[in-house]
Amino acid sequence: MDPEDYIRILMSVTGGLLSVVGFLVWRILQRVESKVEELHTMTCLCKESLPRRFVSRKEMEQCQAEVDKLWEVVNHHEHDEFGRVIRQ
């Protein structure tokens, strides 16, 4: 065989291997793209559901006011001679 034939065979094998590598890289990129798209969709859905999952500032302030009143009653009271609670 002539060296030219060896070079042609080498070039064919190299081209085939590059095609396989290119295909595998393309598959990896497609999978990464689908994962990024899925992450984007999940993020958007999460942002849309935030108002339903958490209380608003107004609701939180009302709840905190009730907790503060209860805390005040628990910590600042007196007892009469029979042990009953007397609020100040």
BELKABEL-V602827 format. One record per helix or strand of 2 or more residues. SS is the DSSP state (h for helix, s for strand). FROM is the first residue (numbers start at 1). LEN is the number of residues. Records with the same first field share a line. If there is no record, write none. Layout:
# BELKABEL-V602827
SS = FROM-LEN, FROM-LEN
This chain:
# BELKABEL-V602827
h = 3-51, 57-19
s = 77-3, 85-3
